Amino acid sequence: MSLKSRLRNSVPARWRRSFRALRADLQLMRELLIDWRIFRRWSGLHEQDAQPVIEARILKTYHRLEKGLALAQPRPGFGPDAVALLLHDLDTYLDLHGPDHVTRAAINTLQAYLQFNARHDLPMAALRSRCDALAARQDGAAPHAEGGVLALQRAQVQALAAGGFEQVAASRYSVRQFAPGTVSQQALEAAVRCAMKAPSVCNRQSGVVYAVRDRGLQQRLLAHQNGNRGFGDQADLVLVVGARLTSFLTVGERYQAWIDGGLFAMSLLHGLHAQGLGSCCLNWSVMRGQDRALKREAGLADDIEIMMLVAVGHLPEQFTVAQSPRRPLAEVLHTLG
Ligand SMILES: Cc1cc2nc3c(=O)[nH]c(=O)nc-3n(C[C@H](O)[C@H](O)[C@H](O)COP(=O)(O)O)c2cc1C
C-alpha cells in the first residue's frame, strides 16, 4: 500500500467526508465570486451607456409597448414612462451608433402605439413629432418592417402548428389573449411529454411542471409575478416550470438547472403550441425572497429552482400578438473556421 493510501486510511471516514464537504463549499464560494465578477463586468448592471447595453434596453422597452398593444383591451395612453425612456435611448443610440434594425423596430412600434392611441382620440402630437424626427434619422438602415403587433387567425395558426417543425417553430408566438375554455388534461399531458423529450445533461431529467387549475391559487401565484398584468387572469391554466437541484452534483453544474430547465421549458412551449393552445412565459428572474414567497404559496419543495411560470389557454378566433422581431441571421450565426 502506498504512503498516500496509508495516510488516507489513517484519517477517520467521518473527517474525510467533512474535509470533502469543506473543500466543495470553498470551491462553490470561489466560483460564485468569479460569477459575480464576470456578471458585474460584462452585464448592464453597472455599465449603462455601452452600445450593447442601450440596445438591450431599447429592445426591452419597445417590447413593453408591443406587449401592451397585444392585450385584448390595451389601455389608451399606457406606458408613458416606457415611451419616455425609449425616446431618450433611441436618441442616444442613434447619435452613438446610427440607425439599424433595432431602432427601426422600436420606431415602428412607437408608430403602432401612436396609431392605437389616435383610434382612442389621444392624438399625442408631441410624441408624433418626436417619432417623425426619429423616423427621419432611420433612413439608410437595412429594411426591416417589423415591430408592433400582428393580427392572426386561430385557423391559420393551428394549421401551421400541425405542420413540419420549421412551421411549428415559426408560427409560435407568445399569446396574451385567451378564449374561454378548459385546457384538457390530455392536451396538457401531450405537451408535457414533448417537454420530457428535451435533452438533459446525462439524461438527468431535472425538469418538472406544476399545473395550477384552481382559480384562487392561480391568482395568488400570479400576484407574485410582474409580467402578467392584463392577461394572466384570462389564462385557463398556470404552469410553474422548475428543475430539481438535486439532479446536479458538482460545483461545475451550478447553473445546469437553468440550462436543462430552459430546454425543458422550450420544448413544453412547442408542445403546447402543437396542441393548438396559446401560451406565454412569465418571467421568474427574481430575488431569493420573492422566490421563497412563491414557493411557499405553491407548496414547492426547497430543491426546486423555478424557471418560469407559463400562462396557457385557448386561442381566440382572431387575436393579435407582439411581433417581437428577430435579429438578422448574420448577427446570430458566426462561422469560426
Ligand atoms: C424566460 C422568459 C420570461 C418571459 N416573461 C414574460 C412575462 O413575464 N410577461 C410577458 O408578457 N412575456 C414574457 N415573456 C415572453 C417574451 O416577451 C417573448 O418570448 C419574446 O418577446 C419573443 O416573442 P415570442 O415568444 O412571441 O416569439 C418571457 C419569455 C421568456 C423566455
The ligand as a Gaussian input file, in Angstrom:
#p B3LYP/6-31G(d) Opt

LIG

0 1
 C      -37.967000      33.366000     -19.589000
 C      -38.997000      34.244000     -20.256000
 C      -39.756000      35.096000     -19.471000
 C      -40.764000      35.863000     -20.060000
 N      -41.558000      36.631000     -19.253000
 C      -42.611000      37.289000     -19.782000
 C      -43.509000      37.977000     -18.916000
 O      -43.346000      37.998000     -17.699000
 N      -44.575000      38.595000     -19.485000
 C      -44.803000      38.581000     -20.843000
 O      -45.787000      39.150000     -21.272000
 N      -43.946000      37.935000     -21.684000
 C      -42.869000      37.271000     -21.182000
 N      -42.012000      36.565000     -21.996000
 C      -42.284000      36.489000     -23.442000
 C      -41.252000      37.262000     -24.283000
 O      -41.590000      38.612000     -24.248000
 C      -41.296000      36.689000     -25.698000
 O      -40.938000      35.314000     -25.653000
 C      -40.315000      37.367000     -26.668000
 O      -40.690000      38.690000     -26.909000
 C      -40.304000      36.639000     -28.020000
 O      -41.601000      36.626000     -28.572000
 P      -42.350000      35.289000     -28.986000
 O      -42.445000      34.412000     -27.752000
 O      -43.727000      35.743000     -29.445000
 O      -41.578000      34.624000     -30.060000
 C      -40.969000      35.812000     -21.453000
 C      -40.174000      34.970000     -22.234000
 C      -39.193000      34.180000     -21.643000
 C      -38.390000      33.237000     -22.495000

